[in-house]
Amino acid sequence: MKLVAEISLYPLQEDYVAHILTFIERINEYENLEVQTHATCTIIKGDYQHLMSVLATEMERSHQEVGQAIFVCKFLKGDNIVL
């Protein structure tokens, strides 16, 4: 099954932009994902299990590195979303 995730990261630190860019760069390193970055969110398309695994790994990593951070996510089954 395919999944589309829209995710926004809000690190609760002064140097928040660097942490956001690092998160996006790490997501882009994974194979079999389609990633589109916009001004306020990143949209990721891929296999449901793979995408959820990537998000779990990278969100945990960000929390370990940043400390307090807010993730806002939206999920849509399928991959037929117009961007």
trRosetta pair geometry for C-beta under 8 A, 3 or more apart (Angstrom, degrees):
i j d omega theta_ij theta_ji phi_ij phi_ji
1 47 7.4 100 72 -158 45 63
1 48 4.5 14 85 -18 93 134
1 77 6.7 -39 173 -154 117 95
1 78 8.0 -63 -176 -71 82 44
2 45 6.9 6 -177 -173 108 89
2 46 7.1 -166 -146 118 74 17
2 47 6.6 -66 -105 -103 53 37
2 48 6.6 167 -159 -44 5 81
2 77 7.4 104 82 -179 65 54
2 78 5.4 39 80 -152 106 25
2 79 4.1 -63 150 -29 145 105
3 45 7.3 176 89 -146 48 50
3 46 6.6 -20 59 69 83 58
3 47 7.3 28 18 141 93 18
3 48 4.3 105 -27 -102 120 66
3 51 5.0 -145 73 55 121 148
3 52 7.2 33 62 -41 168 89
3 75 6.3 -25 -168 -161 107 99
3 76 7.2 141 -163 75 58 49
3 77 6.4 -41 -106 -116 67 43
3 78 7.7 61 -96 29 29 22
3 79 7.6 13 45 -70 14 82
4 43 6.5 -6 -173 -172 98 97
4 44 7.3 157 -156 81 50 47
4 45 5.1 -16 -103 -99 76 80
4 75 7.1 148 81 -157 55 48
4 76 4.4 -14 61 61 105 100
4 78 6.9 -22 -6 84 104 57
4 79 5.8 138 -54 -115 99 54
4 81 5.0 62 -103 -3 175 139
5 43 7.2 164 85 -153 47 49
5 44 4.8 -12 60 59 96 97
5 45 7.9 -178 22 -76 66 36
5 51 6.0 169 -7 164 126 127
5 55 6.5 -99 162 -71 173 142
5 73 6.0 -24 -167 -160 100 104
5 74 7.1 152 -157 77 51 50
5 75 5.4 -15 -103 -102 74 74
5 76 7.9 -170 -74 23 33 70
6 41 5.1 17 -178 165 92 142
6 42 7.5 163 -153 80 51 40
6 43 5.2 -18 -100 -100 75 78
6 44 8.0 176 -81 20 29 69
6 73 6.8 148 79 -156 55 50
6 74 4.3 -1 52 53 106 100
6 75 7.9 -151 23 -67 70 33
6 76 7.9 44 -10 -4 98 104
7 41 6.4 146 72 -161 31 89
7 42 5.5 -24 64 62 86 88
7 43 8.0 158 18 -89 68 31
7 44 6.8 1 9 5 113 113
7 55 7.1 -174 -76 -126 152 116
7 71 6.3 -21 -161 -167 100 98
7 72 7.1 151 -154 80 49 52
7 73 4.9 -7 -102 -102 80 82
7 74 7.9 -156 -67 26 46 61
8 40 6.0 -16 -109 157 128 72
8 41 4.6 -66 -68 -101 91 79
8 42 7.5 151 -83 14 47 71
8 71 7.2 153 79 -157 50 49
8 72 4.5 -6 55 55 101 101
8 73 7.9 -161 25 -69 63 45
9 19 7.1 -130 134 121 130 96
9 20 5.2 171 78 -113 114 80
9 23 5.3 74 -15 55 167 166
9 62 6.7 -93 -141 -172 136 161
9 69 6.2 -5 -169 174 90 120
9 70 7.5 149 -160 82 42 54
9 71 5.8 -16 -103 -103 67 73
10 16 7.1 -9 -164 -160 48 137
10 69 6.4 160 83 -166 49 69
10 70 4.2 -9 61 59 107 100
10 71 7.7 -167 24 -72 74 29
10 72 7.3 42 -5 -9 111 101
11 16 4.3 178 65 -130 99 83
11 19 4.2 44 -31 80 158 150
11 20 6.8 -133 -1 -49 109 78
11 62 7.5 -121 -85 176 104 108
11 66 4.6 -106 -132 -162 115 142
11 68 7.6 113 -164 96 57 60
11 69 4.4 -30 -106 -109 58 104
12 16 7.7 40 -67 -93 8 115
12 66 7.8 115 38 153 64 110
12 67 7.4 -88 63 96 95 96
12 68 4.1 -32 46 106 128 108
12 69 6.1 -152 2 -87 78 43
12 70 7.1 80 -45 -13 98 89
13 16 5.5 154 69 -71 74 72
13 19 6.8 92 51 -13 125 144
13 66 6.3 -132 -9 -163 131 92
13 67 7.3 104 -58 50 115 109
13 68 7.8 145 -43 66 81 84
15 18 5.1 -11 157 24 100 118
15 19 6.9 108 112 -18 79 96
16 19 5.7 -64 -157 39 42 111
16 20 6.3 41 152 -22 75 105
17 20 5.7 -55 -150 35 34 112
17 21 6.3 31 156 -16 68 107
18 21 5.9 -57 -147 39 30 110
18 22 6.3 33 154 -21 64 107
19 22 5.7 -52 -146 35 31 114
19 23 6.5 35 154 -21 63 103
19 62 6.9 100 179 -150 104 99
19 65 7.2 169 -130 109 104 114
19 66 5.1 70 -143 -94 146 124
19 69 7.2 -137 144 -103 144 136
20 23 5.8 -55 -153 33 31 112
20 24 6.5 27 152 -15 65 107
21 24 5.7 -55 -147 38 33 111
21 25 6.2 37 154 -22 66 106
22 25 5.7 -53 -146 35 31 113
22 26 6.5 30 155 -19 64 105
22 62 8.0 150 96 -107 106 91
22 65 7.8 -97 110 113 148 158
23 26 5.9 -58 -152 35 29 110
23 27 6.5 29 152 -19 64 106
23 58 6.4 110 -151 167 82 115
23 62 5.4 18 -94 -89 114 130
24 27 5.7 -53 -149 34 33 112
24 28 6.4 33 153 -20 65 107
24 35 7.6 141 -164 171 80 135
24 37 5.6 45 -151 -99 137 135
24 42 5.7 -179 -113 -79 98 149
25 28 5.7 -58 -152 36 31 113
25 29 7.0 40 150 -31 62 101
26 29 5.7 -48 -158 17 37 117
26 30 8.0 41 150 -25 60 93
26 58 5.5 158 111 -126 128 119
26 61 7.3 -136 169 88 169 147
27 30 6.4 -49 -171 15 41 111
27 33 7.1 -100 171 110 82 152
27 35 5.7 136 125 -112 108 145
27 42 6.7 107 75 141 161 153
27 44 6.4 -98 180 -91 129 134
27 54 6.8 94 -131 157 75 123
27 58 6.1 43 -74 -124 80 174
28 35 5.3 -120 -94 59 73 158
30 33 5.0 41 96 10 108 129
30 50 8.0 155 167 163 130 105
30 54 5.2 -5 -87 -120 170 137
32 46 5.8 94 132 -141 80 115
32 47 6.6 -9 149 4 124 107
32 50 6.2 -28 102 143 126 162
33 44 5.6 -15 -176 -166 117 99
33 45 6.8 148 -164 72 62 48
33 46 4.2 -45 -108 -60 70 137
33 50 7.4 -150 -68 124 95 115
33 51 6.5 126 -110 -98 110 86
33 54 6.7 -31 -65 7 148 173
34 44 7.1 149 78 -158 54 46
34 45 4.1 -9 56 55 106 104
34 46 6.7 172 16 -60 70 77
35 42 6.3 -9 -165 -179 93 109
35 43 7.4 153 -154 82 44 52
35 44 5.3 -6 -103 -105 74 78
35 45 8.0 -154 -65 24 37 68
36 42 7.0 163 83 -160 45 61
36 43 4.7 -9 60 59 97 100
36 44 8.0 -167 26 -72 64 39
36 83 5.8 72 86 171 166 162
37 42 4.8 -22 -106 -108 70 89
37 43 8.0 -165 -78 24 27 66
38 41 5.4 9 59 59 107 69
38 42 7.0 -178 23 -87 71 37
38 43 7.0 43 -7 -9 110 99
43 81 7.6 -133 -170 95 138 140
43 83 6.2 -164 67 -108 163 134
44 51 6.1 154 125 -143 115 113
44 54 7.8 -135 165 90 153 135
44 55 7.8 171 68 -68 153 104
45 51 7.7 -75 171 -91 17 142
45 79 4.9 84 -159 -134 122 107
45 81 7.7 -160 -87 35 119 112
46 50 5.4 -92 141 86 122 112
46 51 4.2 151 70 -64 108 106
46 54 7.7 41 65 15 154 140
47 50 4.2 63 72 20 104 114
47 51 6.3 174 75 -14 48 90
48 51 6.2 -66 -147 38 19 107
48 52 6.3 11 162 -12 61 112
48 77 7.9 1 -92 -126 120 74
49 52 6.0 -59 -144 40 27 107
49 53 6.2 30 156 -21 63 110
50 53 5.8 -60 -151 36 28 113
50 54 6.4 28 154 -19 65 106
51 54 5.7 -53 -148 35 31 111
51 55 6.4 29 155 -17 65 106
52 55 5.7 -53 -145 38 32 111
52 56 6.3 35 155 -21 65 105
53 56 5.8 -53 -147 34 29 111
53 57 6.4 28 156 -17 63 108
54 57 5.9 -59 -150 38 29 110
54 58 6.0 11 162 -5 67 115
55 58 6.1 -64 -137 47 26 100
55 59 5.7 25 166 -19 67 112
55 73 7.5 68 -162 -112 145 148
56 59 6.2 -55 -137 38 21 107
56 60 6.3 20 162 -16 59 110
57 60 6.2 -66 -156 37 23 107
57 61 6.3 21 152 -18 63 110
58 61 5.4 -49 -142 37 35 115
58 62 6.3 39 156 -21 65 102
59 62 5.7 -52 -148 35 32 111
59 63 6.5 31 153 -17 64 104
59 71 5.7 -28 -129 -50 117 162
60 63 5.8 -55 -150 37 32 110
60 64 6.4 33 152 -20 65 105
61 64 5.7 -55 -150 35 32 112
61 65 6.3 20 156 -11 67 111
62 65 5.9 -63 -143 44 30 104
62 66 5.4 -2 170 6 71 120
62 69 5.8 -76 139 62 109 160
62 71 7.9 110 79 -65 144 116
63 66 6.5 -62 -117 52 22 91
63 67 7.2 17 -170 -161 55 5
63 69 6.1 -135 -94 38 63 108
66 69 4.6 47 99 -44 141 126
76 81 6.0 93 87 -67 152 129
78 81 7.6 135 100 -35 94 83
